[in-house]
Amino acid sequence: MEKLNRLLKNTLIFLAIFLAVNYVMQSCVNKEEELLVNSGNILFTTTDTEYSRRQIVTINIENSTKEPIIIPSECPNEPFSIFRYENNDWVQKTSSPELDCKNAKDITLESGDEMKIPYTSWNNTLFSDMGRYRIEFATTVEGENKTITTNEFLVVKEGIFRQLWNGLFYRPIYNALIFIASVIPGHSLGLAIILLTLIIRTILLIPSQKAMKSQRKMQEVQPRLQKIKEKYKGDQQKIAMETMALWKDAKVSPFGSCLPLLLQFPFLIAVFYVVQNGLNPDSVFLFYTDYNGFSLHDIGTNFLGVLELTKPNIYVLPLIIGGLQFFQMKLAMANKNKKTTKKDKKSDEMAMATNMMTYVMPVMIAVFTASLPAGVGIYWGTSTAYGIVQQLFVNKDGGKDPNEPTVKVISN
């Protein structure tokens, strides 16, 4: 009891000191912010002092004056003025990509507000060369013309992993999408996404099929594993030995369904990002060729007359994707052992967790789909539908090799 009282006393003292220090620090921050607002300054900085190439340079601007600030739209030109240090002088760099400027408008930053402005559509053209940069903003503050300059920042070479990712996965898949869109009638982005997804999934058919069969075999030995756990309850060493023996005799491995999936991930993730960012005009530097003059503006982003693939669809598409995902998981978790009792299922915590994920995962995927451009949903739906067809074939033959021996539980 004495130790408990001492522990509680020390905890209370720690909390009191922590709250006091936090109060003092917060007061100092509030006073600093108040002085900053009253100083009549504009904070104009980059979010970092060093960027790797291809990393999006982003401006953070905060209006600490008493008047609103107008940031005029220069579309298709970049916001603000970019300078790179070359031959002992600051040289201005410009970019005018093929942007749709019909909805472009000036930005009004009210007093006390702040915002971030990324160079998403101009980044590669402006910051592809390594070196020192700075950005300038000419504006009017309280009737006086001022030019505000950011901190200097560096653009450095991207790391080896980023280079490998772009060279082996992202760029080839991006060019495949653009090529497909350039040759199909109507240059439909939706149809190009579907065809690209089917091609990638077919290339990865063998490893994904092995993963599904391995998962199916693991399900088939689950009742026997459960019997081992019940027979040697409390003896973890014996359970581990018998489990390993069973896996060896059944020629299954808990990693058999994981490793083939890991091989697929780089390709599938690359497809995802290509679909999400592929129409950015700043990405044309990734083209292997000019595709006979084909332009990103030639791509049709409306699919079936109802889906705008560059914008989120928060109603129909998420429900379809969620339903497909639920159906696929139900197929994957279907147990061919009809003799499993309800009592066995309740006692199997892993089965309970899996059953819960069967319902939770589709909801998560549906929410995820609703927050991203519809083109990503088309990719995910096509990939899931392909997986459903695969799973049906796996379930039909049970994932078994007829030459394999019958599984028996080894016990002493």
C-alpha positions as CSV (number, residue, x, y, z in Angstrom):
1,M,0.0,0.0,0.0
2,E,2.9,2.3,0.8
3,K,4.4,1.8,-2.6
4,L,1.0,2.5,-4.3
5,N,0.6,5.7,-2.3
6,R,4.2,6.8,-3.3
7,L,3.4,6.0,-6.9
8,L,0.2,8.0,-6.9
9,K,1.9,10.9,-5.2
10,N,4.7,11.0,-7.8
11,T,2.2,10.7,-10.6
12,L,0.2,13.7,-9.2
13,I,3.4,15.8,-8.9
14,F,4.4,15.0,-12.4
15,L,1.0,15.9,-13.8
16,A,1.1,19.2,-11.8
17,I,4.5,20.1,-13.2
18,F,3.5,19.1,-16.7
19,L,0.3,21.2,-16.6
20,A,2.2,24.2,-15.2
21,V,4.9,24.1,-17.8
22,N,2.4,23.6,-20.6
23,Y,0.4,26.6,-19.4
24,V,3.5,28.8,-19.4
25,M,4.5,27.6,-22.8
26,Q,1.0,28.1,-24.2
27,S,0.9,31.7,-22.8
28,C,4.2,32.5,-24.5
29,V,3.0,31.1,-27.8
30,N,-0.2,33.1,-27.6
31,K,1.7,36.3,-26.8
32,E,4.1,35.6,-29.7
33,E,1.2,35.0,-32.1
34,E,-0.5,38.2,-30.8
35,L,2.7,40.2,-31.4
36,L,3.0,38.6,-34.9
37,V,-0.5,39.6,-35.9
38,N,0.0,43.2,-34.7
39,S,3.4,43.4,-36.5
40,G,1.9,43.9,-39.9
41,N,4.1,41.2,-41.5
42,I,3.4,38.5,-44.0
43,L,5.0,35.1,-43.3
44,F,6.1,33.7,-46.6
45,T,8.1,30.5,-46.3
46,T,8.5,27.0,-47.8
47,T,7.4,24.0,-45.8
48,D,10.9,22.6,-45.9
49,T,14.5,23.9,-46.5
50,E,15.4,20.9,-48.6
51,Y,13.4,19.0,-51.2
52,S,14.4,16.0,-53.4
53,R,13.5,16.2,-57.0
54,R,9.9,15.1,-57.7
55,Q,9.0,16.1,-54.1
56,I,6.3,18.8,-54.3
57,V,7.6,22.2,-53.2
58,T,5.0,23.9,-51.1
59,I,4.6,27.5,-49.9
60,N,3.2,28.5,-46.5
61,I,1.8,32.0,-46.4
62,E,0.3,33.7,-43.3
63,N,-1.4,37.1,-43.4
64,S,-0.4,38.9,-40.1
65,T,-1.5,42.3,-41.4
66,K,-4.8,44.0,-40.7
67,E,-6.0,43.8,-44.3
68,P,-6.8,41.0,-46.7
69,I,-4.2,40.0,-49.2
70,I,-5.0,39.2,-52.8
71,I,-3.0,36.5,-54.5
72,P,-3.8,36.9,-58.2
73,S,-4.2,33.9,-60.4
74,E,-1.6,33.7,-63.2
75,C,-3.0,30.4,-64.7
76,P,-1.5,28.7,-66.6
77,N,1.7,30.3,-65.2
78,E,3.0,29.3,-61.8
79,P,2.1,31.3,-58.6
80,F,4.7,33.8,-57.4
81,S,8.2,34.2,-59.0
82,I,10.8,31.4,-58.9
83,F,14.5,32.1,-58.9
84,R,17.4,29.7,-59.1
85,Y,21.0,30.6,-58.3
86,E,23.1,30.2,-61.4
87,N,26.6,31.6,-62.2
88,N,26.6,33.9,-59.2
89,D,23.2,35.4,-60.1
90,W,19.5,34.7,-59.4
91,V,17.8,33.6,-62.6
92,Q,14.0,33.5,-62.9
93,K,12.4,30.3,-64.0
94,T,8.9,30.1,-65.6
95,S,6.4,27.4,-66.6
96,S,3.2,27.4,-68.6
97,P,1.7,23.9,-68.7
98,E,-1.5,23.0,-70.5
99,L,-3.9,23.7,-67.7
100,D,-7.6,24.2,-67.7
101,C,-7.9,27.8,-66.4
102,K,-11.6,28.3,-66.9
103,N,-12.3,28.0,-63.1
104,A,-9.1,29.7,-62.0
105,K,-9.6,32.7,-59.8
106,D,-7.7,35.0,-57.4
107,I,-7.2,33.9,-53.8
108,T,-8.1,36.2,-51.0
109,L,-6.2,35.6,-47.7
110,E,-8.0,37.4,-44.8
111,S,-6.2,39.0,-41.9
112,G,-4.9,36.3,-39.5
113,D,-5.5,33.4,-42.0
114,E,-2.8,31.1,-43.4
115,M,-2.7,28.6,-46.3
116,K,-0.4,26.2,-48.1
117,I,0.1,26.5,-51.9
118,P,1.7,23.5,-53.6
119,Y,3.4,23.6,-57.0
120,T,1.8,20.4,-58.0
121,S,1.2,21.4,-61.7
122,W,4.6,23.1,-62.1
123,N,7.0,21.2,-59.9
124,N,9.0,19.2,-62.3
125,T,9.5,22.0,-64.9
126,L,10.5,24.6,-62.2
127,F,12.5,22.4,-59.8
128,S,14.0,19.6,-61.9
129,D,17.5,21.0,-61.6
130,M,19.3,20.6,-58.4
131,G,20.6,23.7,-56.6
132,R,19.5,26.8,-54.6
133,Y,16.1,28.4,-55.0
134,R,14.0,31.2,-53.6
135,I,10.5,32.4,-54.3
136,E,9.2,36.0,-54.4
137,F,5.8,37.5,-53.9
138,A,5.0,41.1,-55.0
139,T,2.0,42.5,-53.2
140,T,0.5,45.6,-51.6
141,V,0.6,46.0,-47.8
142,E,-1.3,48.9,-46.3
143,G,-1.1,50.8,-49.6
144,E,2.7,50.2,-50.0
145,N,4.1,47.9,-52.7
146,K,6.3,45.2,-51.2
147,T,8.3,42.2,-52.5
148,I,8.4,39.4,-50.0
149,T,11.0,36.6,-50.4
150,T,11.0,33.1,-48.9
151,N,13.9,31.5,-47.2
152,E,16.4,29.9,-49.6
153,F,15.9,26.2,-50.1
154,L,17.8,23.3,-51.8
155,V,16.6,20.9,-54.4
156,V,18.7,17.7,-54.2
157,K,18.8,14.4,-56.1
158,E,16.2,11.8,-55.1
159,G,17.3,8.7,-53.2
160,I,18.1,5.4,-54.8
161,F,14.8,3.8,-53.8
162,R,12.9,6.6,-55.3
163,Q,14.8,6.3,-58.5
164,L,14.2,2.5,-58.6
165,W,10.5,3.0,-57.9
166,N,10.1,5.5,-60.7
167,G,12.3,3.5,-63.2
168,L,11.0,0.0,-62.5
169,F,7.3,0.5,-61.6
170,Y,5.8,4.0,-61.8
171,R,7.1,5.2,-65.1
172,P,6.5,2.0,-67.2
173,I,3.0,1.7,-65.8
174,Y,2.2,5.4,-66.4
175,N,3.4,5.1,-70.0
176,A,1.3,2.0,-70.4
177,L,-1.8,3.9,-69.3
178,I,-1.1,6.8,-71.6
179,F,-0.4,4.4,-74.5
180,I,-3.7,2.5,-74.0
181,A,-5.6,5.8,-73.8
182,S,-4.0,7.1,-76.9
183,V,-5.0,4.1,-79.1
184,I,-8.5,3.2,-77.9
185,P,-11.5,4.9,-79.5
186,G,-12.5,8.0,-77.8
187,H,-9.4,8.0,-75.6
188,S,-11.5,7.0,-72.6
189,L,-9.7,7.1,-69.3
190,G,-12.1,4.7,-67.7
191,L,-11.6,2.1,-70.4
192,A,-7.9,2.6,-70.3
193,I,-7.8,2.0,-66.5
194,I,-9.9,-1.2,-66.9
195,L,-7.6,-2.6,-69.6
196,L,-4.4,-1.6,-67.7
197,T,-5.7,-3.2,-64.5
198,L,-6.6,-6.4,-66.4
199,I,-3.2,-6.6,-68.0
200,I,-1.4,-6.1,-64.7
201,R,-3.5,-8.6,-62.9
202,T,-3.0,-11.1,-65.6
203,I,0.8,-10.6,-65.5
204,L,0.6,-11.2,-61.7
205,L,-1.8,-14.2,-62.1
206,I,0.6,-16.9,-61.1
207,P,1.8,-15.4,-57.8
208,S,-1.7,-14.3,-56.8
209,Q,-3.2,-17.7,-57.7
210,K,-0.5,-19.4,-55.5
211,A,-1.4,-17.0,-52.6
212,M,-5.1,-17.9,-52.9
213,K,-4.5,-21.6,-53.0
214,S,-2.1,-21.4,-50.0
215,Q,-4.8,-19.4,-48.1
216,R,-7.4,-22.1,-49.0
217,K,-5.1,-24.9,-47.8
218,M,-4.5,-23.1,-44.5
219,Q,-8.3,-22.9,-44.0
220,E,-8.6,-26.6,-44.6
221,V,-6.1,-27.5,-41.8
222,Q,-7.7,-25.1,-39.4
223,P,-10.0,-27.7,-37.8
224,R,-7.0,-30.0,-37.2
225,L,-5.0,-27.1,-35.8
226,Q,-7.9,-26.4,-33.4
227,K,-7.9,-30.0,-32.2
228,I,-4.1,-29.8,-31.5
229,K,-4.7,-26.6,-29.4
230,E,-7.5,-28.4,-27.5
231,K,-5.5,-31.6,-27.0
232,Y,-2.3,-29.9,-25.7
233,K,-4.0,-26.9,-24.1
234,G,-1.5,-25.1,-21.8
235,D,1.6,-26.7,-23.4
236,Q,2.7,-24.1,-25.9
237,Q,5.9,-25.9,-26.8
238,K,4.0,-29.1,-27.7
239,I,1.4,-27.1,-29.7
240,A,4.1,-25.4,-31.7
241,M,5.8,-28.7,-32.5
242,E,2.6,-30.4,-33.6
243,T,1.6,-27.4,-35.6
244,M,4.9,-27.3,-37.5
245,A,4.6,-31.1,-38.1
246,L,1.1,-30.6,-39.5
247,W,2.1,-27.8,-41.8
248,K,5.0,-29.9,-43.0
249,D,2.9,-32.9,-43.7
250,A,0.2,-30.9,-45.4
251,K,2.8,-28.9,-47.4
252,V,1.4,-25.6,-46.3
253,S,3.0,-22.5,-44.8
254,P,1.5,-19.4,-43.1
255,F,3.8,-17.4,-45.3
256,G,2.6,-19.1,-48.5
257,S,-0.2,-16.6,-48.9
258,C,1.9,-13.6,-47.9
259,L,5.0,-13.8,-50.1
260,P,3.2,-13.9,-53.4
261,L,1.1,-10.9,-52.4
262,L,4.2,-9.0,-51.4
263,L,5.4,-9.5,-55.0
264,Q,2.2,-7.9,-56.3
265,F,2.2,-4.8,-54.0
266,P,4.8,-2.7,-56.0
267,F,2.8,-3.1,-59.2
268,L,-0.6,-2.6,-57.6
269,I,0.5,0.5,-55.7
270,A,2.1,1.9,-58.8
271,V,-1.2,1.4,-60.7
272,F,-3.0,3.2,-57.9
273,Y,-0.8,6.3,-58.0
274,V,-0.7,6.4,-61.8
275,V,-4.5,6.4,-61.9
276,Q,-4.6,9.1,-59.1
277,N,-2.0,11.5,-60.6
278,G,-1.7,10.5,-64.2
279,L,-3.5,13.5,-65.8
280,N,-1.3,16.1,-64.1
281,P,0.3,18.1,-66.9
282,D,3.5,18.3,-64.9
283,S,3.9,14.5,-65.4
284,V,4.5,14.7,-69.2
285,F,8.3,14.5,-68.6
286,L,7.7,10.8,-67.8
287,F,6.6,10.1,-71.4
288,Y,8.9,7.7,-73.3
289,T,7.7,9.3,-76.5
290,D,5.3,12.0,-77.8
291,Y,2.7,9.3,-78.8
292,N,2.2,10.9,-82.2
293,G,1.3,14.3,-80.7
294,F,-1.2,12.9,-78.3
295,S,-2.0,15.3,-75.4
296,L,-3.4,14.7,-71.9
297,H,-6.2,17.0,-72.9
298,D,-7.4,14.5,-75.5
299,I,-8.2,12.0,-72.7
300,G,-11.9,11.6,-71.9
301,T,-12.4,11.7,-68.2
302,N,-16.2,11.1,-68.2
303,F,-17.1,7.4,-68.0
304,L,-20.4,6.0,-69.1
305,G,-21.8,9.5,-69.0
306,V,-22.3,9.4,-65.2
307,L,-18.8,9.3,-63.6
308,E,-16.3,12.1,-63.7
309,L,-13.1,10.1,-63.1
310,T,-11.1,13.1,-61.8
311,K,-13.5,13.8,-59.0
312,P,-14.7,11.7,-56.0
313,N,-18.0,9.9,-56.3
314,I,-19.5,9.6,-52.8
315,Y,-22.6,7.5,-53.5
316,V,-22.8,4.9,-56.2
317,L,-19.2,3.8,-56.7
318,P,-18.3,3.3,-53.0
319,L,-21.4,1.0,-52.6
320,I,-20.4,-1.0,-55.6
321,I,-16.7,-1.3,-54.5
322,G,-17.7,-2.1,-51.0
323,G,-20.1,-4.8,-52.2
324,L,-17.5,-6.4,-54.4
325,Q,-15.0,-6.4,-51.6
326,F,-17.4,-8.0,-49.2
327,F,-18.2,-10.7,-51.8
328,Q,-14.5,-11.4,-52.5
329,M,-13.8,-11.8,-48.7
330,K,-16.8,-14.0,-48.2
331,L,-15.5,-16.3,-51.0
332,A,-11.9,-16.2,-49.6
333,M,-13.1,-17.2,-46.1
334,A,-15.6,-19.9,-47.3
335,N,-14.8,-23.0,-45.3
336,K,-15.4,-26.3,-47.0
337,N,-15.5,-28.2,-43.7
338,K,-19.2,-28.5,-43.1
339,K,-18.6,-30.3,-39.8
340,T,-17.3,-27.3,-37.9
341,T,-19.6,-26.7,-35.0
342,K,-20.8,-23.4,-33.6
343,K,-18.9,-24.1,-30.4
344,D,-15.7,-24.5,-32.4
345,K,-16.2,-21.2,-34.1
346,K,-16.8,-19.3,-30.9
347,S,-13.7,-20.8,-29.4
348,D,-11.5,-19.8,-32.3
349,E,-10.5,-16.2,-31.7
350,M,-8.8,-16.1,-35.1
351,A,-12.0,-17.1,-36.9
352,M,-13.9,-14.4,-35.0
353,A,-11.4,-11.7,-35.9
354,T,-11.5,-12.8,-39.5
355,N,-15.3,-12.8,-39.6
356,M,-15.3,-9.3,-38.2
357,M,-12.8,-8.1,-40.8
358,T,-15.2,-9.5,-43.5
359,Y,-17.6,-6.8,-42.6
360,V,-15.2,-4.0,-41.5
361,M,-12.9,-4.1,-44.5
362,P,-15.5,-3.5,-47.2
363,V,-16.8,-0.4,-45.2
364,M,-13.2,0.9,-44.9
365,I,-12.7,0.4,-48.7
366,A,-16.0,2.1,-49.5
367,V,-15.0,5.2,-47.4
368,F,-11.6,5.1,-49.0
369,T,-13.1,5.1,-52.4
370,A,-15.5,8.0,-51.6
371,S,-12.5,10.2,-50.7
372,L,-10.5,9.7,-53.9
373,P,-11.1,10.4,-57.6
374,A,-13.5,8.0,-59.2
375,G,-10.8,6.7,-61.5
376,V,-9.1,5.1,-58.5
377,G,-12.5,3.4,-57.7
378,I,-12.7,2.0,-61.3
379,Y,-9.2,0.5,-60.8
380,W,-10.1,-0.9,-57.4
381,G,-13.4,-2.3,-58.6
382,T,-11.8,-3.9,-61.7
383,S,-9.0,-5.5,-59.6
384,T,-11.5,-6.8,-57.1
385,A,-13.8,-8.3,-59.8
386,Y,-10.7,-10.0,-61.3
387,G,-9.9,-11.4,-57.8
388,I,-13.4,-12.7,-57.4
389,V,-13.1,-14.7,-60.7
390,Q,-9.8,-16.1,-59.5
391,Q,-11.3,-17.0,-56.1
392,L,-14.2,-18.9,-57.7
393,F,-11.7,-21.1,-59.6
394,V,-9.7,-21.7,-56.5
395,N,-12.8,-22.6,-54.5
396,K,-14.0,-24.9,-57.2
397,D,-10.9,-27.2,-57.1
398,G,-10.4,-26.5,-53.4
399,G,-6.8,-25.4,-54.0
400,K,-5.7,-29.0,-53.8
401,D,-3.3,-31.1,-55.7
402,P,-4.8,-34.6,-56.1
403,N,-1.3,-36.1,-55.8
404,E,-0.8,-34.7,-52.3
405,P,-1.1,-37.0,-49.3
406,T,-4.0,-36.9,-46.9
407,V,-3.4,-34.6,-43.9
408,K,-3.1,-36.4,-40.6
409,V,-2.6,-35.0,-37.1
410,I,0.7,-36.4,-35.7
411,S,0.5,-37.1,-32.0
412,N,2.4,-39.1,-29.5
